[in-house]
C-alpha cells in the first residue's frame, strides 16, 4: 500500500492467493486422512500380531501334548509288546478283540 495524502488516494497492490489457500487446505485434509489411515493400519497390524501370537501359543501347546502322548504311547507299546495281551499274541491265538470306542484321525489333534 502506498499512500498519497496530498492527492487523497492510496495505491493498493494485491495478489489473489485463493488457489494457494485452497491447495494448503487440500494438503492439510490429505495429511489428516493419511494420519488416520496410518493409525488404522497400525491398529490392524497390532490386532493381527496378537491373533498370530495366540495361535502360535496354541500350536506350541498342541505340539507339547502330541509329544507327551507319543512318548507315553511308545513307553506303553514297549512294555505291552511282551505281554500275553499284545496285538501279535491276540492275533496268533485268534481271540476276539474287546470293543473299543472308535476314533478317527480328526478326533485328535496329534493324528494327521
C-alpha positions in Angstrom: 0.0 0.0 0.0 1.3 3.3 -1.0 -0.5 6.4 0.5 -0.7 9.7 -1.3 -2.3 12.0 1.2 -2.0 15.2 -0.9 -3.8 13.6 -3.8 -6.2 11.9 -1.3 -5.8 8.4 -2.6 -3.9 5.2 -1.8 -2.5 2.7 -4.2 -3.2 -0.8 -3.0 -1.3 -3.7 -4.6 -2.6 -7.2 -4.0 -2.3 -10.7 -5.2 -5.0 -13.3 -5.4 -3.9 -16.2 -3.1 -7.2 -18.1 -3.4 -5.5 -21.0 -5.2 -2.7 -21.2 -2.7 -5.1 -21.2 0.2 -7.2 -24.0 -1.5 -4.0 -26.0 -2.1 -2.9 -25.6 1.6 -6.4 -26.7 2.8 -6.3 -29.7 0.4 -2.9 -30.6 1.7 -4.0 -30.3 5.3 -7.0 -32.5 4.7 -4.9 -35.1 2.9 -2.4 -35.1 5.8 -5.2 -35.7 8.3 -6.6 -38.6 6.1 -3.1 -40.2 5.9 -2.6 -39.9 9.7 -6.0 -41.6 10.3 -5.2 -44.4 7.8 -1.8 -44.9 9.4 -3.4 -45.2 12.8 -6.0 -47.7 11.4 -3.3 -49.7 9.7 -1.1 -49.8 12.9 -4.1 -50.9 14.9 -4.9 -53.7 12.4 -1.3 -54.8 12.4 -1.3 -54.9 16.2 -4.5 -57.0 16.3 -3.2 -59.4 13.7 0.1 -59.8 15.5 -1.8 -60.6 18.7 -4.0 -63.2 16.9 -0.9 -64.8 15.4 0.8 -64.9 18.8 -2.2 -66.6 20.3 -2.5 -69.1 17.5 1.3 -69.8 17.8 1.0 -70.4 21.5 -2.0 -72.7 21.0 0.1 -74.7 18.4 3.0 -74.9 20.8 0.7 -76.4 23.5 -0.7 -78.9 21.0 2.8 -79.9 19.9 3.8 -80.4 23.5 0.7 -82.5 24.1 1.4 -84.6 21.0 5.0 -85.2 22.1 3.8 -86.2 25.5 1.2 -88.6 24.1 3.7 -90.0 21.6 6.2 -90.6 24.4 3.6 -92.3 26.6 2.4 -94.4 23.6 6.0 -95.6 22.8 6.5 -96.4 26.5 3.2 -98.3 26.6 4.0 -100.2 23.4 7.4 -101.2 24.6 6.0 -102.5 27.9 3.0 -104.1 26.3 4.9 -105.8 23.5 5.9 -108.8 25.5 2.5 -109.1 27.3 0.2 -112.0 26.6 -2.3 -109.3 25.6 -0.2 -107.8 22.9 -1.8 -107.5 19.5 0.6 -110.0 17.9 -0.3 -112.6 20.6 -4.0 -112.0 20.3 -3.9 -112.4 16.5 -1.8 -115.5 16.8 -4.3 -117.0 19.3 -7.2 -115.8 17.1 -9.0 -114.4 20.1 -11.7 -111.8 19.7 -10.9 -108.2 20.4 -12.8 -106.3 23.1 -14.9 -103.4 21.7 -13.2 -100.1 21.9 -14.6 -96.7 21.2 -14.0 -95.9 17.6 -11.8 -92.9 16.9 -10.9 -91.2 13.6 -7.8 -89.1 12.9 -9.9 -85.9 13.1 -10.9 -86.8 16.8 -7.3 -86.0 18.0 -5.0 -83.1 17.1 -1.9 -85.3 17.2 -3.1 -87.6 14.3 -2.7 -86.4 10.7 
